[in-house]
Amino acid sequence: MRTRQQMPDRQDRDKDDDLRTTMRVVLTGAGLDTEIEIDAGSSIHDILVKANIHPSTVIVSYDEKILPHNTLIDDDLTLELIIVSSGG
């Protein structure tokens, strides 16, 4: 898996639109087992939103490493979701 930690400027992403392809992302855990197709170079946040998952409700990991929601994904992969529990 290749990831980029910082989001590129919107202008840079727009320039690359012609080169972009789609990727498959499998989301598992938290009672979920689903697959979505999304543009390569999308962020974890974008992936969660496309899967109708509110980003603030989950922690996302890959290969036992937690990924920030602004991490950009370039390849097909499986992400594990962990529900964030809060309350008082």
CYANA upper distance limits for C-alpha pairs under 8 A (distance plus 0.5 A):
  1 MET  CA     73 ILE  CA      8.06
  1 MET  CA     74 ASP  CA      7.78
  1 MET  CA     75 ASP  CA      6.47
  1 MET  CA     76 ASP  CA      8.27
  1 MET  CA     77 LEU  CA      7.59
  2 ARG  CA     73 ILE  CA      6.95
  2 ARG  CA     74 ASP  CA      6.42
  2 ARG  CA     75 ASP  CA      7.18
  3 THR  CA     71 THR  CA      6.76
  3 THR  CA     72 LEU  CA      5.80
  3 THR  CA     73 ILE  CA      5.56
  3 THR  CA     74 ASP  CA      7.00
  4 ARG  CA     71 THR  CA      6.20
  4 ARG  CA     72 LEU  CA      5.54
  4 ARG  CA     73 ILE  CA      7.52
  5 GLN  CA     68 PRO  CA      8.33
  5 GLN  CA     70 ASN  CA      7.15
  5 GLN  CA     71 THR  CA      5.26
  5 GLN  CA     72 LEU  CA      6.97
  6 GLN  CA     70 ASN  CA      7.22
  6 GLN  CA     71 THR  CA      7.13
  6 GLN  CA     72 LEU  CA      7.98
  7 MET  CA     43 SER  CA      8.40
  7 MET  CA     70 ASN  CA      7.01
  7 MET  CA     71 THR  CA      7.86
  7 MET  CA     72 LEU  CA      7.46
  8 PRO  CA     12 ASP  CA      6.68
  8 PRO  CA     13 ARG  CA      6.92
  9 ASP  CA     13 ARG  CA      6.98
 10 ARG  CA     14 ASP  CA      6.67
 11 GLN  CA     15 LYS  CA      6.80
 12 ASP  CA     16 ASP  CA      7.02
 13 ARG  CA     17 ASP  CA      6.97
 16 ASP  CA     20 ARG  CA      6.86
 20 ARG  CA     39 ASP  CA      7.20
 20 ARG  CA     40 ALA  CA      6.49
 20 ARG  CA     41 GLY  CA      8.07
 21 THR  CA     39 ASP  CA      6.32
 21 THR  CA     40 ALA  CA      6.02
 22 THR  CA     37 GLU  CA      6.89
 22 THR  CA     38 ILE  CA      5.81
 22 THR  CA     39 ASP  CA      4.69
 22 THR  CA     40 ALA  CA      5.53
 23 MET  CA     37 GLU  CA      6.08
 23 MET  CA     38 ILE  CA      6.07
 23 MET  CA     39 ASP  CA      6.52
 23 MET  CA     40 ALA  CA      5.96
 23 MET  CA     74 ASP  CA      7.92
 23 MET  CA     75 ASP  CA      6.54
 23 MET  CA     76 ASP  CA      5.61
 24 ARG  CA     35 GLU  CA      7.22
 24 ARG  CA     36 ILE  CA      6.25
 24 ARG  CA     37 GLU  CA      5.11
 24 ARG  CA     38 ILE  CA      7.09
 24 ARG  CA     75 ASP  CA      8.20
 24 ARG  CA     76 ASP  CA      5.31
 24 ARG  CA     77 LEU  CA      7.25
 25 VAL  CA     35 GLU  CA      6.09
 25 VAL  CA     36 ILE  CA      5.92
 25 VAL  CA     37 GLU  CA      6.84
 25 VAL  CA     38 ILE  CA      8.10
 25 VAL  CA     47 ILE  CA      8.43
 25 VAL  CA     76 ASP  CA      6.08
 25 VAL  CA     77 LEU  CA      5.72
 25 VAL  CA     78 THR  CA      6.19
 25 VAL  CA     79 LEU  CA      7.69
 26 VAL  CA     33 ASP  CA      7.64
 26 VAL  CA     34 THR  CA      6.19
 26 VAL  CA     35 GLU  CA      4.73
 26 VAL  CA     36 ILE  CA      6.98
 26 VAL  CA     77 LEU  CA      6.86
 26 VAL  CA     78 THR  CA      4.98
 26 VAL  CA     79 LEU  CA      6.62
 27 LEU  CA     32 LEU  CA      7.23
 27 LEU  CA     33 ASP  CA      6.15
 27 LEU  CA     34 THR  CA      5.83
 27 LEU  CA     35 GLU  CA      6.62
 27 LEU  CA     78 THR  CA      6.41
 27 LEU  CA     79 LEU  CA      5.56
 27 LEU  CA     80 GLU  CA      6.43
 27 LEU  CA     81 LEU  CA      7.32
 28 THR  CA     32 LEU  CA      5.65
 28 THR  CA     33 ASP  CA      5.02
 28 THR  CA     34 THR  CA      7.21
 28 THR  CA     78 THR  CA      7.79
 28 THR  CA     79 LEU  CA      6.81
 28 THR  CA     80 GLU  CA      5.43
 28 THR  CA     81 LEU  CA      6.50
 29 GLY  CA     33 ASP  CA      7.25
 29 GLY  CA     80 GLU  CA      6.01
 29 GLY  CA     81 LEU  CA      5.53
 29 GLY  CA     82 ILE  CA      6.90
 30 ALA  CA     81 LEU  CA      6.34
 30 ALA  CA     82 ILE  CA      6.18
 30 ALA  CA     83 ILE  CA      6.37
 36 ILE  CA     47 ILE  CA      8.49
 36 ILE  CA     50 LYS  CA      8.30
 36 ILE  CA     51 ALA  CA      7.42
 38 ILE  CA     42 SER  CA      7.62
 38 ILE  CA     47 ILE  CA      7.65
 40 ALA  CA     73 ILE  CA      6.96
 40 ALA  CA     74 ASP  CA      5.34
 40 ALA  CA     75 ASP  CA      7.20
 41 GLY  CA     72 LEU  CA      5.90
 41 GLY  CA     73 ILE  CA      5.64
 41 GLY  CA     74 ASP  CA      5.39
 42 SER  CA     46 ASP  CA      6.45
 42 SER  CA     47 ILE  CA      7.36
 42 SER  CA     72 LEU  CA      5.90
 42 SER  CA     73 ILE  CA      6.25
 42 SER  CA     74 ASP  CA      7.88
 43 SER  CA     47 ILE  CA      6.84
 43 SER  CA     69 HIS  CA      7.13
 43 SER  CA     70 ASN  CA      5.91
 43 SER  CA     71 THR  CA      5.81
 43 SER  CA     72 LEU  CA      4.69
 43 SER  CA     73 ILE  CA      6.55
 44 ILE  CA     48 LEU  CA      6.72
 44 ILE  CA     60 VAL  CA      8.41
 44 ILE  CA     67 LEU  CA      8.43
 44 ILE  CA     68 PRO  CA      7.98
 44 ILE  CA     69 HIS  CA      5.28
 44 ILE  CA     70 ASN  CA      6.52
 44 ILE  CA     71 THR  CA      6.28
 44 ILE  CA     72 LEU  CA      6.92
 44 ILE  CA     73 ILE  CA      7.67
 45 HIS  CA     49 VAL  CA      6.73
 45 HIS  CA     55 PRO  CA      6.70
 45 HIS  CA     69 HIS  CA      5.47
 45 HIS  CA     70 ASN  CA      6.77
 46 ASP  CA     50 LYS  CA      6.63
 47 ILE  CA     51 ALA  CA      6.75
 48 LEU  CA     52 ASN  CA      6.77
 48 LEU  CA     53 ILE  CA      5.55
 48 LEU  CA     54 HIS  CA      7.21
 48 LEU  CA     55 PRO  CA      6.50
 49 VAL  CA     53 ILE  CA      6.03
 49 VAL  CA     54 HIS  CA      6.91
 49 VAL  CA     55 PRO  CA      7.49
 53 ILE  CA     57 THR  CA      8.12
 54 HIS  CA     58 VAL  CA      8.09
 55 PRO  CA     69 HIS  CA      8.16
 56 SER  CA     84 VAL  CA      8.23
 57 THR  CA     83 ILE  CA      6.45
 57 THR  CA     84 VAL  CA      5.75
 57 THR  CA     85 SER  CA      8.25
 58 VAL  CA     81 LEU  CA      6.55
 58 VAL  CA     82 ILE  CA      5.87
 58 VAL  CA     83 ILE  CA      5.04
 58 VAL  CA     84 VAL  CA      5.62
 59 ILE  CA     66 ILE  CA      7.56
 59 ILE  CA     67 LEU  CA      8.23
 59 ILE  CA     81 LEU  CA      6.28
 59 ILE  CA     82 ILE  CA      5.58
 59 ILE  CA     83 ILE  CA      6.93
 59 ILE  CA     84 VAL  CA      7.06
 60 VAL  CA     66 ILE  CA      6.30
 60 VAL  CA     67 LEU  CA      6.21
 60 VAL  CA     68 PRO  CA      8.02
 60 VAL  CA     69 HIS  CA      8.16
 60 VAL  CA     79 LEU  CA      7.03
 60 VAL  CA     80 GLU  CA      6.26
 60 VAL  CA     81 LEU  CA      5.31
 60 VAL  CA     82 ILE  CA      6.90
 61 SER  CA     65 LYS  CA      5.67
 61 SER  CA     66 ILE  CA      4.70
 61 SER  CA     67 LEU  CA      5.95
 61 SER  CA     79 LEU  CA      6.36
 61 SER  CA     80 GLU  CA      5.71
 61 SER  CA     81 LEU  CA      7.00
 61 SER  CA     82 ILE  CA      8.44
 62 TYR  CA     66 ILE  CA      7.04
 62 TYR  CA     67 LEU  CA      7.53
 62 TYR  CA     78 THR  CA      7.66
 62 TYR  CA     79 LEU  CA      5.82
 62 TYR  CA     80 GLU  CA      6.81
 67 LEU  CA     71 THR  CA      6.96
